[in-house]
Amino acid sequence: MDFLRRIEHASFPLIIHEEADIQCAAVLVAANLVEANLAEPNDSSAPLSVILRITPLGRAQLNRSRLRDTSAAGAASE
C-alpha cells in the first residue's frame, strides 16, 4: 500500500526503473489495483516498466485506507 500511496498523485503513464518499485507494481497488478506493463525482473533487455493507471479498485482501496488512518488518528487522540 505504501507504493500505491506514493504514486497516487503521479502523472500517468509513469515509468519506473527501480527493481523494488517494479516488484511493488507487480504485487499491485496481481491485486488489480493498477494496470501496468512491467519488465521481467533483472532483464536489462526488456522494455521499460510503465504503470498506466490506478484502477477504480485501487482508488477505492486508497480511500478506504485514508478513512482507516483518519479513524485511527481520532481514536488515538481520545
KEKOL-956596 format. One record per atom (N, C-alpha, C, CB): z, y, x; residue number from 1; residue in one letter. Coordinates in Angstrom, 1 decimal, always signed. Glycine has a CB too. Layout:
! KEKOL-956596
<kepa z="Z" y="Y" x="X" seq="NUM" type="a"/>
...
! end
This chain:
! KEKOL-956596
<kepa z="+0.0" y="-1.2" x="+0.8" seq="1" type="m"/>
<kepa z="+0.0" y="+0.0" x="+0.0" seq="1" type="m"/>
<kepa z="+0.0" y="+1.3" x="+0.9" seq="1" type="m"/>
<kepa z="+1.2" y="+0.0" x="-0.9" seq="1" type="m"/>
<kepa z="+0.6" y="+1.2" x="+2.0" seq="2" type="d"/>
<kepa z="+0.6" y="+2.4" x="+2.9" seq="2" type="d"/>
<kepa z="-0.8" y="+2.8" x="+3.2" seq="2" type="d"/>
<kepa z="+1.4" y="+2.1" x="+4.2" seq="2" type="d"/>
<kepa z="-1.7" y="+1.9" x="+3.5" seq="3" type="f"/>
<kepa z="-3.0" y="+2.2" x="+3.9" seq="3" type="f"/>
<kepa z="-3.8" y="+2.8" x="+2.7" seq="3" type="f"/>
<kepa z="-3.8" y="+1.0" x="+4.4" seq="3" type="f"/>
<kepa z="-3.5" y="+2.3" x="+1.5" seq="4" type="l"/>
<kepa z="-4.1" y="+2.8" x="+0.3" seq="4" type="l"/>
<kepa z="-3.7" y="+4.2" x="+0.0" seq="4" type="l"/>
<kepa z="-3.8" y="+1.9" x="-0.9" seq="4" type="l"/>
<kepa z="-2.4" y="+4.5" x="+0.2" seq="5" type="r"/>
<kepa z="-1.9" y="+5.9" x="+0.1" seq="5" type="r"/>
<kepa z="-2.5" y="+6.8" x="+1.2" seq="5" type="r"/>
<kepa z="-0.3" y="+5.9" x="+0.3" seq="5" type="r"/>
<kepa z="-2.7" y="+6.3" x="+2.4" seq="6" type="r"/>
<kepa z="-3.2" y="+7.1" x="+3.4" seq="6" type="r"/>
<kepa z="-4.7" y="+7.5" x="+3.1" seq="6" type="r"/>
<kepa z="-3.2" y="+6.3" x="+4.7" seq="6" type="r"/>
<kepa z="-5.4" y="+6.7" x="+2.5" seq="7" type="i"/>
<kepa z="-6.8" y="+7.0" x="+2.2" seq="7" type="i"/>
<kepa z="-7.0" y="+7.6" x="+0.8" seq="7" type="i"/>
<kepa z="-7.7" y="+5.8" x="+2.3" seq="7" type="i"/>
<kepa z="-6.0" y="+7.8" x="+0.0" seq="8" type="e"/>
<kepa z="-6.0" y="+8.2" x="-1.4" seq="8" type="e"/>
<kepa z="-6.9" y="+9.5" x="-1.5" seq="8" type="e"/>
<kepa z="-4.7" y="+8.4" x="-1.9" seq="8" type="e"/>
<kepa z="-6.7" y="+10.4" x="-0.7" seq="9" type="h"/>
<kepa z="-7.4" y="+11.7" x="-0.8" seq="9" type="h"/>
<kepa z="-8.6" y="+11.9" x="+0.1" seq="9" type="h"/>
<kepa z="-6.4" y="+12.9" x="-0.6" seq="9" type="h"/>
<kepa z="-9.0" y="+10.8" x="+0.7" seq="10" type="a"/>
<kepa z="-10.1" y="+10.9" x="+1.7" seq="10" type="a"/>
<kepa z="-11.4" y="+11.1" x="+0.9" seq="10" type="a"/>
<kepa z="-10.2" y="+9.5" x="+2.5" seq="10" type="a"/>
<kepa z="-12.4" y="+11.6" x="+1.7" seq="11" type="s"/>
<kepa z="-13.8" y="+11.7" x="+1.2" seq="11" type="s"/>
<kepa z="-14.5" y="+10.4" x="+1.4" seq="11" type="s"/>
<kepa z="-14.6" y="+12.9" x="+1.9" seq="11" type="s"/>
<kepa z="-15.1" y="+9.9" x="+0.3" seq="12" type="f"/>
<kepa z="-15.8" y="+8.6" x="+0.4" seq="12" type="f"/>
<kepa z="-17.3" y="+8.8" x="+0.4" seq="12" type="f"/>
<kepa z="-15.3" y="+7.7" x="-0.8" seq="12" type="f"/>
<kepa z="-18.0" y="+8.0" x="+1.0" seq="13" type="p"/>
<kepa z="-17.6" y="+6.8" x="+1.8" seq="13" type="p"/>
<kepa z="-16.9" y="+7.1" x="+3.0" seq="13" type="p"/>
<kepa z="-18.9" y="+5.9" x="+2.2" seq="13" type="p"/>
<kepa z="-15.9" y="+6.3" x="+3.4" seq="14" type="l"/>
<kepa z="-15.0" y="+6.5" x="+4.5" seq="14" type="l"/>
<kepa z="-15.3" y="+5.5" x="+5.6" seq="14" type="l"/>
<kepa z="-13.5" y="+6.5" x="+4.1" seq="14" type="l"/>
<kepa z="-15.7" y="+5.9" x="+6.8" seq="15" type="i"/>
<kepa z="-15.9" y="+5.0" x="+7.9" seq="15" type="i"/>
<kepa z="-14.6" y="+4.7" x="+8.6" seq="15" type="i"/>
<kepa z="-17.0" y="+5.5" x="+8.9" seq="15" type="i"/>
<kepa z="-14.3" y="+3.4" x="+8.8" seq="16" type="i"/>
<kepa z="-13.1" y="+3.1" x="+9.5" seq="16" type="i"/>
<kepa z="-13.5" y="+2.3" x="+10.8" seq="16" type="i"/>
<kepa z="-12.1" y="+2.2" x="+8.6" seq="16" type="i"/>
<kepa z="-12.7" y="+2.6" x="+11.9" seq="17" type="h"/>
<kepa z="-13.1" y="+2.0" x="+13.2" seq="17" type="h"/>
<kepa z="-12.0" y="+1.1" x="+13.7" seq="17" type="h"/>
<kepa z="-13.3" y="+3.1" x="+14.2" seq="17" type="h"/>
<kepa z="-10.7" y="+1.4" x="+13.4" seq="18" type="e"/>
<kepa z="-9.6" y="+0.7" x="+14.0" seq="18" type="e"/>
<kepa z="-9.5" y="-0.7" x="+13.4" seq="18" type="e"/>
<kepa z="-8.3" y="+1.4" x="+13.8" seq="18" type="e"/>
<kepa z="-9.3" y="-1.7" x="+14.2" seq="19" type="e"/>
<kepa z="-9.1" y="-3.1" x="+13.7" seq="19" type="e"/>
<kepa z="-8.0" y="-3.2" x="+12.7" seq="19" type="e"/>
<kepa z="-8.9" y="-4.0" x="+14.9" seq="19" type="e"/>
<kepa z="-6.9" y="-2.5" x="+12.9" seq="20" type="a"/>
<kepa z="-5.8" y="-2.6" x="+12.0" seq="20" type="a"/>
<kepa z="-6.2" y="-2.0" x="+10.6" seq="20" type="a"/>
<kepa z="-4.6" y="-1.8" x="+12.5" seq="20" type="a"/>
<kepa z="-7.0" y="-1.0" x="+10.6" seq="21" type="d"/>
<kepa z="-7.5" y="-0.4" x="+9.4" seq="21" type="d"/>
<kepa z="-8.4" y="-1.3" x="+8.6" seq="21" type="d"/>
<kepa z="-8.1" y="+1.0" x="+9.6" seq="21" type="d"/>
<kepa z="-9.3" y="-2.0" x="+9.4" seq="22" type="i"/>
<kepa z="-10.2" y="-2.9" x="+8.8" seq="22" type="i"/>
<kepa z="-9.5" y="-4.1" x="+8.2" seq="22" type="i"/>
<kepa z="-11.2" y="-3.4" x="+9.9" seq="22" type="i"/>
<kepa z="-8.4" y="-4.6" x="+8.8" seq="23" type="q"/>
<kepa z="-7.6" y="-5.6" x="+8.3" seq="23" type="q"/>
<kepa z="-6.9" y="-5.2" x="+7.0" seq="23" type="q"/>
<kepa z="-6.6" y="-6.1" x="+9.3" seq="23" type="q"/>
<kepa z="-6.4" y="-4.0" x="+7.0" seq="24" type="c"/>
<kepa z="-5.8" y="-3.4" x="+5.8" seq="24" type="c"/>
<kepa z="-6.8" y="-3.3" x="+4.7" seq="24" type="c"/>
<kepa z="-5.1" y="-2.1" x="+6.1" seq="24" type="c"/>
<kepa z="-8.0" y="-2.8" x="+5.0" seq="25" type="a"/>
<kepa z="-9.0" y="-2.7" x="+4.0" seq="25" type="a"/>
<kepa z="-9.4" y="-4.0" x="+3.4" seq="25" type="a"/>
<kepa z="-10.2" y="-2.0" x="+4.6" seq="25" type="a"/>
<kepa z="-9.5" y="-5.1" x="+4.3" seq="26" type="a"/>
<kepa z="-9.8" y="-6.4" x="+3.8" seq="26" type="a"/>
<kepa z="-8.8" y="-6.9" x="+2.8" seq="26" type="a"/>
<kepa z="-9.9" y="-7.4" x="+5.0" seq="26" type="a"/>
<kepa z="-7.5" y="-6.6" x="+3.0" seq="27" type="v"/>
<kepa z="-6.5" y="-7.0" x="+2.0" seq="27" type="v"/>
<kepa z="-6.7" y="-6.3" x="+0.7" seq="27" type="v"/>
<kepa z="-5.1" y="-6.7" x="+2.6" seq="27" type="v"/>
<kepa z="-7.0" y="-5.0" x="+0.8" seq="28" type="l"/>
<kepa z="-7.2" y="-4.2" x="-0.4" seq="28" type="l"/>
<kepa z="-8.5" y="-4.6" x="-1.2" seq="28" type="l"/>
<kepa z="-7.4" y="-2.7" x="-0.1" seq="28" type="l"/>
<kepa z="-9.5" y="-5.0" x="-0.4" seq="29" type="v"/>
<kepa z="-10.7" y="-5.6" x="-1.1" seq="29" type="v"/>
<kepa z="-10.4" y="-6.9" x="-1.8" seq="29" type="v"/>
<kepa z="-11.9" y="-5.8" x="+0.0" seq="29" type="v"/>
<kepa z="-9.6" y="-7.7" x="-1.2" seq="30" type="a"/>
<kepa z="-9.2" y="-9.0" x="-1.8" seq="30" type="a"/>
<kepa z="-8.4" y="-8.8" x="-3.1" seq="30" type="a"/>
<kepa z="-8.4" y="-9.9" x="-0.8" seq="30" type="a"/>
<kepa z="-7.6" y="-7.7" x="-3.1" seq="31" type="a"/>
<kepa z="-6.8" y="-7.4" x="-4.3" seq="31" type="a"/>
<kepa z="-7.6" y="-6.5" x="-5.3" seq="31" type="a"/>
<kepa z="-5.6" y="-6.6" x="-3.8" seq="31" type="a"/>
<kepa z="-8.9" y="-6.3" x="-5.0" seq="32" type="n"/>
<kepa z="-9.7" y="-5.5" x="-5.9" seq="32" type="n"/>
<kepa z="-9.2" y="-4.0" x="-6.0" seq="32" type="n"/>
<kepa z="-9.9" y="-6.1" x="-7.2" seq="32" type="n"/>
<kepa z="-8.6" y="-3.5" x="-5.0" seq="33" type="l"/>
<kepa z="-8.1" y="-2.1" x="-5.0" seq="33" type="l"/>
<kepa z="-9.1" y="-1.1" x="-4.4" seq="33" type="l"/>
<kepa z="-6.7" y="-2.0" x="-4.3" seq="33" type="l"/>
<kepa z="-10.0" y="-1.6" x="-3.6" seq="34" type="v"/>
<kepa z="-11.0" y="-0.8" x="-3.0" seq="34" type="v"/>
<kepa z="-12.3" y="-1.6" x="-3.0" seq="34" type="v"/>
<kepa z="-10.7" y="-0.3" x="-1.6" seq="34" type="v"/>
<kepa z="-13.4" y="-0.9" x="-2.9" seq="35" type="e"/>
<kepa z="-14.7" y="-1.5" x="-2.7" seq="35" type="e"/>
<kepa z="-15.1" y="-1.1" x="-1.3" seq="35" type="e"/>
<kepa z="-15.8" y="-1.1" x="-3.7" seq="35" type="e"/>
<kepa z="-15.6" y="-2.0" x="-0.5" seq="36" type="a"/>
<kepa z="-15.9" y="-1.7" x="+0.9" seq="36" type="a"/>
<kepa z="-16.9" y="-2.7" x="+1.5" seq="36" type="a"/>
<kepa z="-14.7" y="-1.7" x="+1.8" seq="36" type="a"/>
<kepa z="-17.6" y="-2.2" x="+2.5" seq="37" type="n"/>
<kepa z="-18.5" y="-3.1" x="+3.3" seq="37" type="n"/>
<kepa z="-17.8" y="-3.2" x="+4.7" seq="37" type="n"/>
<kepa z="-20.0" y="-2.5" x="+3.4" seq="37" type="n"/>
<kepa z="-17.3" y="-4.3" x="+5.0" seq="38" type="l"/>
<kepa z="-16.5" y="-4.5" x="+6.2" seq="38" type="l"/>
<kepa z="-17.1" y="-5.3" x="+7.2" seq="38" type="l"/>
<kepa z="-15.1" y="-5.0" x="+5.9" seq="38" type="l"/>
<kepa z="-17.0" y="-4.9" x="+8.5" seq="39" type="a"/>
<kepa z="-17.5" y="-5.7" x="+9.6" seq="39" type="a"/>
<kepa z="-16.5" y="-6.9" x="+9.8" seq="39" type="a"/>
<kepa z="-17.6" y="-4.8" x="+10.9" seq="39" type="a"/>
<kepa z="-17.1" y="-7.9" x="+10.4" seq="40" type="e"/>
<kepa z="-16.2" y="-9.1" x="+10.7" seq="40" type="e"/>
<kepa z="-15.2" y="-8.7" x="+11.8" seq="40" type="e"/>
<kepa z="-17.0" y="-10.3" x="+11.2" seq="40" type="e"/>
<kepa z="-14.0" y="-9.1" x="+11.8" seq="41" type="p"/>
<kepa z="-13.0" y="-8.8" x="+12.8" seq="41" type="p"/>
<kepa z="-13.6" y="-9.2" x="+14.2" seq="41" type="p"/>
<kepa z="-11.7" y="-9.5" x="+12.6" seq="41" type="p"/>
<kepa z="-13.4" y="-8.2" x="+15.2" seq="42" type="n"/>
<kepa z="-13.8" y="-8.4" x="+16.6" seq="42" type="n"/>
<kepa z="-15.2" y="-8.7" x="+16.8" seq="42" type="n"/>
<kepa z="-13.0" y="-9.6" x="+17.2" seq="42" type="n"/>
<kepa z="-16.1" y="-8.2" x="+15.9" seq="43" type="d"/>
<kepa z="-17.5" y="-8.4" x="+16.0" seq="43" type="d"/>
<kepa z="-18.1" y="-7.0" x="+16.3" seq="43" type="d"/>
<kepa z="-18.2" y="-9.0" x="+14.7" seq="43" type="d"/>
<kepa z="-18.3" y="-6.7" x="+17.6" seq="44" type="s"/>
<kepa z="-18.8" y="-5.4" x="+18.0" seq="44" type="s"/>
<kepa z="-20.3" y="-5.2" x="+17.7" seq="44" type="s"/>
<kepa z="-18.6" y="-5.3" x="+19.5" seq="44" type="s"/>
<kepa z="-21.0" y="-6.3" x="+17.3" seq="45" type="s"/>
<kepa z="-22.4" y="-6.1" x="+17.0" seq="45" type="s"/>
<kepa z="-22.6" y="-5.9" x="+15.5" seq="45" type="s"/>
<kepa z="-23.2" y="-7.4" x="+17.4" seq="45" type="s"/>
<kepa z="-21.5" y="-6.0" x="+14.7" seq="46" type="a"/>
<kepa z="-21.6" y="-5.8" x="+13.3" seq="46" type="a"/>
<kepa z="-21.8" y="-4.3" x="+12.9" seq="46" type="a"/>
<kepa z="-20.3" y="-6.3" x="+12.6" seq="46" type="a"/>
<kepa z="-22.3" y="-4.0" x="+11.8" seq="47" type="p"/>
<kepa z="-22.4" y="-2.6" x="+11.4" seq="47" type="p"/>
<kepa z="-21.0" y="-2.0" x="+11.1" seq="47" type="p"/>
<kepa z="-23.3" y="-2.5" x="+10.1" seq="47" type="p"/>
<kepa z="-21.0" y="-0.8" x="+10.8" seq="48" type="l"/>
<kepa z="-19.8" y="-0.1" x="+10.6" seq="48" type="l"/>
<kepa z="-19.0" y="-0.6" x="+9.4" seq="48" type="l"/>
<kepa z="-20.0" y="+1.4" x="+10.4" seq="48" type="l"/>
<kepa z="-17.7" y="-0.4" x="+9.4" seq="49" type="s"/>
<kepa z="-16.9" y="-0.8" x="+8.2" seq="49" type="s"/>
<kepa z="-16.8" y="+0.5" x="+7.4" seq="49" type="s"/>
<kepa z="-15.5" y="-1.3" x="+8.6" seq="49" type="s"/>
<kepa z="-17.1" y="+0.4" x="+6.1" seq="50" type="v"/>
<kepa z="-17.1" y="+1.6" x="+5.3" seq="50" type="v"/>
<kepa z="-16.3" y="+1.2" x="+4.0" seq="50" type="v"/>
<kepa z="-18.5" y="+2.0" x="+5.0" seq="50" type="v"/>
<kepa z="-15.4" y="+2.1" x="+3.6" seq="51" type="i"/>
<kepa z="-14.7" y="+2.0" x="+2.3" seq="51" type="i"/>
<kepa z="-15.5" y="+2.9" x="+1.4" seq="51" type="i"/>
<kepa z="-13.2" y="+2.4" x="+2.4" seq="51" type="i"/>
<kepa z="-16.1" y="+2.3" x="+0.3" seq="52" type="l"/>
<kepa z="-16.9" y="+3.0" x="-0.6" seq="52" type="l"/>
<kepa z="-16.1" y="+3.8" x="-1.6" seq="52" type="l"/>
<kepa z="-17.8" y="+2.0" x="-1.3" seq="52" type="l"/>
<kepa z="-15.1" y="+3.2" x="-2.1" seq="53" type="r"/>
<kepa z="-14.2" y="+3.9" x="-3.1" seq="53" type="r"/>
<kepa z="-13.0" y="+3.2" x="-3.4" seq="53" type="r"/>
<kepa z="-15.0" y="+4.1" x="-4.4" seq="53" type="r"/>
<kepa z="-12.0" y="+3.9" x="-3.9" seq="54" type="i"/>
<kepa z="-10.8" y="+3.2" x="-4.5" seq="54" type="i"/>
<kepa z="-11.2" y="+2.9" x="-5.9" seq="54" type="i"/>
<kepa z="-9.5" y="+4.2" x="-4.4" seq="54" type="i"/>
<kepa z="-11.0" y="+1.6" x="-6.3" seq="55" type="t"/>
<kepa z="-11.3" y="+1.2" x="-7.7" seq="55" type="t"/>
<kepa z="-10.3" y="+1.8" x="-8.7" seq="55" type="t"/>
<kepa z="-11.3" y="-0.4" x="-7.7" seq="55" type="t"/>
<kepa z="-10.7" y="+1.7" x="-10.0" seq="56" type="p"/>
<kepa z="-9.8" y="+2.1" x="-11.0" seq="56" type="p"/>
<kepa z="-8.4" y="+1.4" x="-10.9" seq="56" type="p"/>
<kepa z="-10.4" y="+1.9" x="-12.4" seq="56" type="p"/>
<kepa z="-8.5" y="+0.1" x="-10.6" seq="57" type="l"/>
<kepa z="-7.3" y="-0.7" x="-10.4" seq="57" type="l"/>
<kepa z="-6.4" y="-0.1" x="-9.2" seq="57" type="l"/>
<kepa z="-7.6" y="-2.2" x="-10.2" seq="57" type="l"/>
<kepa z="-7.1" y="+0.3" x="-8.2" seq="58" type="g"/>
<kepa z="-6.4" y="+0.9" x="-7.0" seq="58" type="g"/>
<kepa z="-5.8" y="+2.2" x="-7.4" seq="58" type="g"/>
<kepa z="-7.4" y="+1.1" x="-5.9" seq="58" type="g"/>
<kepa z="-6.5" y="+3.0" x="-8.2" seq="59" type="r"/>
<kepa z="-5.9" y="+4.3" x="-8.6" seq="59" type="r"/>
<kepa z="-4.7" y="+4.0" x="-9.5" seq="59" type="r"/>
<kepa z="-7.0" y="+5.1" x="-9.4" seq="59" type="r"/>
<kepa z="-4.8" y="+3.1" x="-10.4" seq="60" type="a"/>
<kepa z="-3.7" y="+2.7" x="-11.3" seq="60" type="a"/>
<kepa z="-2.5" y="+2.3" x="-10.4" seq="60" type="a"/>
<kepa z="-4.1" y="+1.6" x="-12.3" seq="60" type="a"/>
<kepa z="-2.7" y="+1.5" x="-9.4" seq="61" type="q"/>
<kepa z="-1.7" y="+1.0" x="-8.5" seq="61" type="q"/>
<kepa z="-1.0" y="+2.2" x="-7.8" seq="61" type="q"/>
<kepa z="-2.2" y="+0.0" x="-7.5" seq="61" type="q"/>
<kepa z="-1.8" y="+3.1" x="-7.3" seq="62" type="l"/>
<kepa z="-1.2" y="+4.3" x="-6.7" seq="62" type="l"/>
<kepa z="-0.3" y="+5.1" x="-7.7" seq="62" type="l"/>
<kepa z="-2.3" y="+5.2" x="-6.2" seq="62" type="l"/>
<kepa z="-0.8" y="+5.2" x="-8.9" seq="63" type="n"/>
<kepa z="+0.0" y="+5.9" x="-9.9" seq="63" type="n"/>
<kepa z="+1.3" y="+5.2" x="-10.2" seq="63" type="n"/>
<kepa z="-0.8" y="+6.1" x="-11.2" seq="63" type="n"/>
<kepa z="+1.3" y="+3.9" x="-10.3" seq="64" type="r"/>
<kepa z="+2.5" y="+3.1" x="-10.6" seq="64" type="r"/>
<kepa z="+3.5" y="+3.2" x="-9.4" seq="64" type="r"/>
<kepa z="+2.2" y="+1.6" x="-10.8" seq="64" type="r"/>
<kepa z="+2.9" y="+3.2" x="-8.2" seq="65" type="s"/>
<kepa z="+3.7" y="+3.3" x="-7.0" seq="65" type="s"/>
<kepa z="+4.4" y="+4.7" x="-7.0" seq="65" type="s"/>
<kepa z="+2.9" y="+3.1" x="-5.8" seq="65" type="s"/>
<kepa z="+3.7" y="+5.7" x="-7.3" seq="66" type="r"/>
<kepa z="+4.2" y="+7.1" x="-7.4" seq="66" type="r"/>
<kepa z="+5.4" y="+7.1" x="-8.4" seq="66" type="r"/>
<kepa z="+3.1" y="+8.1" x="-7.7" seq="66" type="r"/>
<kepa z="+5.2" y="+6.5" x="-9.6" seq="67" type="l"/>
<kepa z="+6.2" y="+6.6" x="-10.6" seq="67" type="l"/>
<kepa z="+7.5" y="+5.8" x="-10.1" seq="67" type="l"/>
<kepa z="+5.7" y="+5.9" x="-11.9" seq="67" type="l"/>
<kepa z="+7.3" y="+4.7" x="-9.5" seq="68" type="r"/>
<kepa z="+8.4" y="+3.9" x="-8.9" seq="68" type="r"/>
<kepa z="+9.2" y="+4.8" x="-7.9" seq="68" type="r"/>
<kepa z="+8.0" y="+2.6" x="-8.3" seq="68" type="r"/>
<kepa z="+8.4" y="+5.4" x="-7.0" seq="69" type="d"/>
<kepa z="+9.0" y="+6.3" x="-6.0" seq="69" type="d"/>
<kepa z="+9.8" y="+7.4" x="-6.6" seq="69" type="d"/>
<kepa z="+8.0" y="+6.8" x="-5.0" seq="69" type="d"/>
<kepa z="+9.3" y="+8.0" x="-7.7" seq="70" type="t"/>
<kepa z="+10.0" y="+9.1" x="-8.4" seq="70" type="t"/>
<kepa z="+11.2" y="+8.6" x="-9.1" seq="70" type="t"/>
<kepa z="+9.1" y="+9.8" x="-9.4" seq="70" type="t"/>
<kepa z="+11.2" y="+7.4" x="-9.7" seq="71" type="s"/>
<kepa z="+12.3" y="+6.8" x="-10.4" seq="71" type="s"/>
<kepa z="+13.4" y="+6.5" x="-9.4" seq="71" type="s"/>
<kepa z="+11.9" y="+5.6" x="-11.2" seq="71" type="s"/>
<kepa z="+13.0" y="+5.9" x="-8.2" seq="72" type="a"/>
<kepa z="+14.0" y="+5.5" x="-7.2" seq="72" type="a"/>
<kepa z="+14.7" y="+6.7" x="-6.6" seq="72" type="a"/>
<kepa z="+13.3" y="+4.7" x="-6.1" seq="72" type="a"/>
<kepa z="+13.9" y="+7.8" x="-6.4" seq="73" type="a"/>
<kepa z="+14.5" y="+9.0" x="-5.9" seq="73" type="a"/>
<kepa z="+15.5" y="+9.6" x="-6.9" seq="73" type="a"/>
<kepa z="+13.4" y="+10.0" x="-5.5" seq="73" type="a"/>
<kepa z="+15.1" y="+9.6" x="-8.2" seq="74" type="g"/>
<kepa z="+16.0" y="+10.1" x="-9.2" seq="74" type="g"/>
<kepa z="+17.3" y="+9.3" x="-9.3" seq="74" type="g"/>
<kepa z="+15.3" y="+10.2" x="-10.5" seq="74" type="g"/>
<kepa z="+17.2" y="+8.0" x="-9.2" seq="75" type="a"/>
<kepa z="+18.4" y="+7.1" x="-9.3" seq="75" type="a"/>
<kepa z="+19.3" y="+7.3" x="-8.1" seq="75" type="a"/>
<kepa z="+17.9" y="+5.7" x="-9.4" seq="75" type="a"/>
<kepa z="+18.7" y="+7.6" x="-7.0" seq="76" type="a"/>
<kepa z="+19.5" y="+7.8" x="-5.7" seq="76" type="a"/>
<kepa z="+20.2" y="+9.1" x="-5.8" seq="76" type="a"/>
<kepa z="+18.6" y="+7.7" x="-4.5" seq="76" type="a"/>
<kepa z="+19.7" y="+10.1" x="-6.5" seq="77" type="s"/>
<kepa z="+20.4" y="+11.4" x="-6.5" seq="77" type="s"/>
<kepa z="+21.5" y="+11.4" x="-7.5" seq="77" type="s"/>
<kepa z="+19.4" y="+12.5" x="-6.7" seq="77" type="s"/>
<kepa z="+21.6" y="+10.4" x="-8.4" seq="78" type="e"/>
<kepa z="+22.6" y="+10.5" x="-9.4" seq="78" type="e"/>
<kepa z="+24.0" y="+10.0" x="-8.9" seq="78" type="e"/>
<kepa z="+22.2" y="+9.6" x="-10.6" seq="78" type="e"/>
! end
